[in-house]
Amino acid sequence: MLTAMALAVTFTFPVKASDLEEAARAFNSGEYKAAMPQLDELALRDNADAQYLLGHAYEHGKGVRASTSTAIKWYSKAAKIYEVKGIGIAAKHCNDAVSRLQASNTH
């Protein structure tokens, strides 16, 4: 499985690349207090990589209280942007996460 950092580096579309790289580096170093505000800002500006990382954070409770519904929201938003940009593998990865989370919620 791809790590959050590998996905962020592989599929980066710069809002301002250094902002995303800085946030991803902080996130993957466990510095969630530093990463989350940057990721939130980028995600709200439709940065799919930031949205993916927020989905990952909410799925696994990294720096935030775990929330399946919030993870699904961010993964879904990221998938739509990746699909529009023609990045099928990233969209599939996000859609698979949504399906997995939805399935685990029904059990």
N, C-alpha and C positions, 0 to 999 in steps of 0.2 A: 504494500500500500504506500502511496506517496505520502511523504510528510507534508505538513502545512507549508514549510519553507520551500520544499521542492516544487510544490504546485505554484506558490507565489512567484518564485523565480522563473519558472517555466512559462507562465501565462501572463506575465506582467504587461499591462497596457498603461503607460504612464499618465497619471493625472499630473503628477510631478514624481518621476520615478524614485527620486531620493526619499520622498515622503513615504512611499510604500515600502521601499527597502528598509528604511529606518524602523518603521512600525513592525514589519515582518521579522527583522532581526531581534527587536525587543521582545516580541511575542514568543519567538522560538527560543529565546534565552530565559524565558520565564518571567520577564519583566512586564507583567500584564498591566500594571498601573500606568506605565509609560506608553504601552502599545494601544490600549483600548480607546483612548480619546482620539488618537490619530486614525485608527481603523474605523471608528464611528464616523468621523468626518469624511474620510475617503469613501466609505460605503454609501453615505448619504449623497455623495456626488457621483454615484453609479459606477464605482470602481469594483469590478467583479472579483478581483483578487482579495480586496479588503472584505467584501461580502462573504467570500468563501471562508476567510479566516475567522470572521465573526460567527459563521455557522459552526465551524470547528470549535470555537471557544464555548459557545452555548451548548453544543452537544456534549462536550467533555468537562464543562465547568471550569474552564481555564480563565481565571480572572473575573469571572462572573458566576452567578448562581446558574447551574445547569437548567436549561429550559428547552424541552423538545420542540415546543411550538415556535420559539424564537429561532432555534437552529434551523428548522424547516423553512421559516420565512427567509432567512439570509441565504441558505443554500438555493432556494427557489429563485430568488432575485439574481443570484450569481449565474445560475444555469441559463436564465433567459438572456442575459447579456452575452455570455459565452456563445450561445446559439446564434444570436444576431451577428456576432463577430466571426462566426465560422470556426469556432474552437470546440469541435465536437467532443474530443476526449475530456475536456474540462467540464463541459455541460453534462456529459454522461456521468462523470464522477459525482457531480452535485446532485443530479437526479437520482443516482443510486443511493446516495446518502439520505435523500428525502424518502425514498421508498423504504429503506431500512428502518428509518425512524418512525415512519407511519405504521409499518408492520409491527414494530416493537411496542407501539402504543395500543395496539388492538389486543394484545395478549395479557 
